[in-house]
């Protein structure tokens, strides 16, 4: 079993916490996010080389401010506090923090007052990114100030004899010009980490772990054809071969020819035992007359689980249920993000109690791009591993209003033209997600000498790093003109094409 060096990140609720973890992993060091109140015993792991205290939206001066176990700050391991993490170190170790007169959010200029391990290789002045409402006015005993800015006299401090340090700015965001160098200095110069987090090593480790966990038992996996379940299937199959059975439920709501591609790839390409259940009629019958997006989502979720259960019960009780759970999902469950408004419902796969299956989640330590990297190493086709995200309910939430077989076919054709044309123009990999939407309105058009009264198709393309926020992609006008012409000329039922220029927020990426 391969054990990489590890950095533990205590999550105090910052929108950038996952980004810290990603930046650390980008430097080939394994990172793990844990709740702010995690037990200090986790630091006893000999592979843990350092601790990062994340930022957060709260004030350390509030009565209910989140605080870690006091023993965390007593560890001999290096500690880096970022924003709230810095203020926490200061407040808990006897320094003074106060509410700033003006909240500082945005670019600032850091002045490096004296050299230290954290600022090795930096200039005397650096462009950094701030996001804070409190500021330090006096460091704790034993600390020295090593950096300042116009609005924050203590922008960075380090302990004179212990490896404890803090930054008021965010080195993990791209707006901090040399933030990566700061993180490198902490990981390699202060913590002494080795850059030994590599996907090839992870595959070797994961294969052995799956084999040890499963033994001679059988595994069932719900295969959707998306990146996560496809890579999970390929990885588990490498480990246990025919002990894995995949069930692919065809809802009839997939992209054009996607069902054929999934079956061909995994049956013929990988030789995986695959049960293909065509439940198209069941889904269309249940969606008939339904136009409310939540009603559609919930029905599809329930029906999918129902159909999957029917097939699972035919397989003589496999011991394990495999899922393509990723690390962001694990983080949200473990750290408890708190109450949030439901924007749209999702469905998770669950099975009847009588099946009593154990869960197998071989990708639960990985971010999406790491999963893609593993998929490429395992030979999953680029058409799958590089595919844009696709909603669980499929095209049902890209058809505004009632879903019918006719509307699905129309949208499949329009979407295929759009996506294929993006690939022809070399644009597909430059955007994070792109798709077509069929609108429930008709407009007048002219084709030849005849009047038409057909539907409107909207094109959507967004660019994002985390899908929490997104900006609409500035696609070339010539490209959009050509796509519009092809869709209107080739797809019967559409006579007008529009382009969505709404960012998230205020909009969502999907239309429903």
Residue pairs with C-beta under 8 A, 6 or more apart in sequence:
1 205
1 208
1 209
2 196
2 201
2 202
2 204
2 205
3 47
4 29
4 30
4 47
4 194
4 196
4 197
4 201
5 29
5 30
5 47
5 49
5 191
5 193
5 194
5 196
5 197
6 29
6 30
6 31
6 32
6 45
6 47
6 48
6 49
7 24
7 29
7 30
7 31
7 32
7 48
7 49
7 50
7 51
7 52
7 187
7 191
7 193
8 31
8 32
8 34
8 38
8 42
8 43
8 48
8 50
8 51
8 52
9 17
9 20
9 21
9 24
9 31
9 32
9 33
9 34
9 51
9 52
9 53
9 54
10 34
10 35
10 36
10 38
10 51
10 52
10 53
10 54
10 68
10 72
10 85
11 17
11 33
11 34
11 35
11 36
11 54
11 331
11 335
12 36
12 53
12 54
12 55
12 56
12 58
12 66
12 84
12 85
12 88
13 36
13 54
13 56
13 57
13 58
13 66
13 337
13 338
14 20
14 54
14 55
14 56
14 57
14 82
14 83
14 84
15 468
16 54
16 55
16 170
16 172
16 173
17 33
17 54
17 55
17 331
17 335
18 33
18 328
18 331
18 367
18 466
19 172
19 173
19 465
19 466
20 31
20 52
20 54
20 82
20 172
21 31
21 32
21 33
21 327
21 367
22 172
22 367
23 171
23 172
23 179
23 180
23 183
24 30
24 31
24 52
24 183
24 187
25 31
25 197
25 367
25 370
26 180
27 180
27 183
27 184
27 187
27 195
28 195
28 196
28 197
28 198
29 49
29 187
29 193
29 194
29 195
29 196
29 197
30 197
33 331
33 334
33 335
34 42
34 334
34 335
35 334
35 335
35 336
36 56
36 66
36 67
36 68
36 335
37 66
37 67
37 68
37 69
38 68
38 69
39 69
40 69
40 71
40 72
40 74
40 75
42 48
43 51
43 72
43 75
43 77
48 77
49 77
49 78
49 187
49 191
49 192
49 193
50 77
50 78
50 79
50 80
50 163
50 186
50 187
50 190
50 191
50 193
51 72
51 75
51 77
51 78
51 79
51 80
52 79
52 80
52 81
52 82
52 85
52 186
53 68
53 79
53 80
53 81
53 82
53 84
53 85
53 86
53 88
53 89
53 166
54 82
54 83
54 84
54 85
55 82
55 83
55 84
55 85
55 131
55 132
55 170
56 66
56 83
56 84
56 85
57 84
58 64
58 65
58 66
58 84
59 65
59 99
59 133
59 134
60 84
60 87
60 88
60 90
60 91
60 97
60 134
61 91
61 97
61 98
61 99
61 134
65 88
67 88
67 92
68 88
70 92
72 79
73 79
73 89
73 92
73 93
73 164
76 162
76 163
77 163
77 191
78 163
78 164
78 165
78 186
78 190
78 191
79 89
79 163
79 164
79 165
80 118
80 165
80 166
80 167
80 186
80 190
81 87
81 88
81 89
81 164
81 165
81 166
81 167
82 166
82 167
82 170
82 171
82 172
83 131
83 132
83 167
83 168
83 169
83 170
84 132
85 166
86 136
86 156
86 157
86 166
86 167
86 168
87 97
87 132
87 134
87 135
87 136
87 166
89 95
89 140
89 164
89 166
90 96
90 97
90 136
90 139
90 140
90 143
90 154
90 157
90 166
91 97
93 140
93 141
93 142
93 143
94 140
94 141
95 136
95 138
95 139
95 140
95 143
96 136
96 137
96 138
97 134
97 135
97 136
97 137
98 134
98 135
98 137
99 133
99 134
100 132
100 133
100 134
100 135
100 151
100 152
102 151
103 132
103 133
104 130
104 131
104 132
104 133
104 135
104 151
104 152
105 130
105 131
105 132
106 129
106 130
106 131
107 127
107 128
107 129
107 130
107 175
108 127
108 128
108 129
108 130
108 149
108 150
108 151
108 152
108 155
108 169
109 125
109 126
109 127
109 128
109 149
109 150
110 125
110 126
110 127
110 128
110 147
110 148
110 149
110 155
110 156
110 169
111 124
111 125
111 147
111 148
111 149
111 155
112 119
112 122
112 123
112 124
112 125
112 126
112 146
112 147
112 156
113 145
113 146
113 147
113 148
114 144
114 146
115 146
116 146
116 158
116 165
117 158
117 185
117 189
117 190
118 146
118 156
118 158
118 165
118 167
118 182
118 185
118 186
118 189
118 190
119 146
119 147
119 156
119 182
119 185
120 181
120 185
120 189
121 178
121 181
121 185
122 178
122 181
122 182
123 178
126 176
126 177
126 178
127 175
127 176
127 177
128 149
128 155
128 169
128 170
128 171
128 175
128 176
128 177
128 179
129 169
129 170
129 173
129 175
129 176
129 179
130 149
130 151
130 152
130 168
130 169
130 170
131 170
132 152
132 168
135 151
135 152
135 153
135 154
135 168
136 152
136 153
136 154
136 157
136 168
137 153
137 154
138 154
139 145
139 154
139 157
142 159
142 160
142 161
142 162
143 157
143 158
143 159
143 160
143 164
144 157
144 158
144 160
145 153
145 154
145 156
145 157
146 156
146 157
146 158
147 155
147 156
147 157
147 167
148 154
148 155
148 156
149 155
149 168
149 169
152 168
154 168
155 167
155 168
155 169
156 165
156 166
156 167
156 168
156 169
157 165
157 166
158 164
158 165
158 166
159 165
163 190
163 191
165 186
165 190
167 182
169 176
170 176
170 179
171 179
171 180
171 182
171 183
172 179
172 183
173 179
176 182
187 193
188 195
199 370
199 373
199 374
199 377
200 377
202 365
202 366
202 370
202 374
203 235
203 238
203 374
203 377
203 378
206 235
206 239
206 362
207 235
207 238
207 239
208 239
209 362
210 235
210 236
210 239
210 240
210 360
210 362
211 239
211 240
213 320
213 360
214 239
214 240
214 243
214 319
214 320
214 360
216 243
217 243
217 318
217 319
217 320
218 243
218 244
218 245
218 315
218 318
218 319
218 320
219 236
219 240
219 243
219 244
219 245
219 318
219 319
219 320
219 321
219 322
219 360
220 244
220 245
220 246
220 247
220 312
220 315
220 318
220 320
220 321
220 322
220 357
221 229
221 232
221 233
221 236
221 244
221 245
221 246
221 247
221 321
221 322
221 323
222 229
222 246
222 247
222 248
222 249
222 308
222 323
222 349
223 229
223 230
223 233
223 246
223 247
223 248
223 262
223 266
223 274
224 230
224 248
224 392
225 248
225 254
225 258
225 259
225 261
225 262
225 384
226 324
226 384
226 387
226 389
226 390
227 324
227 368
227 371
227 372
227 375
227 384
227 385
227 387
227 389
228 324
228 325
228 326
228 363
228 368
228 371
229 323
229 324
230 262
230 265
230 266
230 324
230 375
230 380
230 384
230 385
231 324
231 363
231 371
231 372
231 374
231 375
231 378
231 380
231 385
232 322
232 323
232 324
232 362
232 363
233 244
233 246
233 266
233 270
233 272
233 322
234 270
234 375
234 378
234 379
234 380
235 362
235 363
235 374
235 378
236 244
236 322
236 360
236 362
237 244
237 270
237 271
237 272
238 378
242 273
244 272
244 273
244 322
245 273
245 274
245 275
245 315
245 318
246 266
246 272
246 273
246 274
246 275
247 274
247 275
247 277
247 308
247 311
247 312
248 259
248 262
248 263
248 266
248 274
248 275
248 276
248 277
249 277
249 279
249 304
249 307
249 308
249 311
250 259
250 276
250 277
250 278
250 279
250 280
251 279
251 280
251 283
251 300
251 303
251 304
251 394
252 278
252 279
252 280
252 281
252 283
252 284
252 405
252 408
253 283
253 300
253 393
253 394
253 395
253 396
253 403
253 408
254 394
254 395
255 390
255 395
255 412
255 415
255 416
255 419
256 412
256 413
256 415
256 416
257 416
259 276
259 278
261 383
261 384
263 274
263 276
265 380
265 381
265 384
266 272
266 274
267 274
269 379
269 381
270 379
275 311
275 315
277 307
277 310
277 311
279 303
279 307
282 303
282 307
283 300
283 303
284 403
284 404
284 405
286 299
286 303
287 296
287 299
287 300
287 396
287 402
287 403
288 402
288 404
289 402
290 296
290 299
290 402
290 403
291 401
291 402
291 440
293 344
293 397
293 512
294 344
294 345
296 393
296 396
296 397
296 403
296 512
297 344
297 345
297 346
297 347
297 392
297 393
297 396
297 397
297 512
298 345
298 347
300 347
300 392
300 393
300 394
300 396
301 345
301 346
301 347
301 392
301 393
302 347
304 347
304 349
304 392
305 347
305 349
305 350
308 349
308 351
309 351
309 352
312 318
312 351
312 355
313 352
313 355
317 355
318 357
319 357
319 358
320 357
320 358
320 359
320 360
321 349
321 351
321 357
321 358
321 359
321 360
322 359
322 360
322 361
322 362
323 349
323 359
323 360
323 361
324 361
324 363
324 371
325 361
325 363
325 364
326 363
326 364
326 366
326 367
326 368
326 371
327 363
327 364
327 365
327 366
327 367
328 367
328 368
329 364
330 364
330 365
343 508
344 397
344 508
344 510
344 512
346 392
347 392
351 357
363 371
363 374
366 374
372 385
372 386
375 384
375 385
376 382
376 385
386 428
386 429
388 428
388 431
388 432
388 433
388 434
388 435
389 432
389 433
389 467
391 397
391 398
391 510
395 403
395 408
395 411
395 412
395 415
396 403
397 510
397 511
397 512
398 411
398 415
398 435
398 436
398 437
398 438
398 510
398 511
398 512
399 407
399 408
399 411
399 437
399 438
400 437
400 438
400 439
400 440
400 511
400 512
401 440
402 440
406 493
407 438
410 438
410 455
410 491
410 492
410 493
410 494
411 436
411 437
411 438
411 457
413 490
413 491
414 436
414 438
414 457
414 487
414 491
414 494
415 435
415 436
417 483
417 486
417 487
417 490
417 491
418 434
418 435
418 436
418 459
418 483
418 487
419 428
419 434
419 435
421 479
421 482
421 483
421 486
422 428
422 431
422 434
422 461
422 479
425 476
425 479
427 475
427 476
427 479
428 434
430 463
430 473
431 461
431 462
431 463
431 473
431 475
432 462
432 463
432 464
432 465
432 467
432 470
433 460
433 461
433 462
433 464
433 467
433 470
433 509
434 459
434 460
434 461
434 462
434 473
435 459
435 460
436 457
436 458
436 459
436 460
436 487
437 457
437 458
437 459
437 460
437 500
437 511
438 455
438 456
438 457
438 494
439 455
439 456
439 457
439 458
440 455
441 455
441 456
442 453
442 454
442 455
442 456
443 453
443 454
443 455
443 456
443 495
443 496
444 451
444 452
444 453
444 495
445 451
445 452
445 453
445 454
445 488
445 495
445 496
446 452
447 495
452 495
453 495
454 493
454 494
454 495
454 496
455 493
455 494
455 495
455 496
456 494
456 495
456 496
456 497
456 498
457 487
457 491
457 494
457 496
457 497
457 498
458 497
458 498
458 499
458 500
458 511
459 480
459 483
459 497
459 498
459 499
459 500
460 472
460 500
460 509
460 511
461 472
461 473
461 475
462 470
462 471
462 472
462 473
462 503
462 504
462 509
463 470
463 471
463 472
463 473
464 470
464 471
464 504
464 509
467 509
469 503
469 504
469 505
470 503
470 504
470 509
471 503
471 504
472 500
472 501
472 502
472 503
475 499
480 499
483 497
484 497
487 494
487 497
488 494
488 495
488 496
488 497
500 507
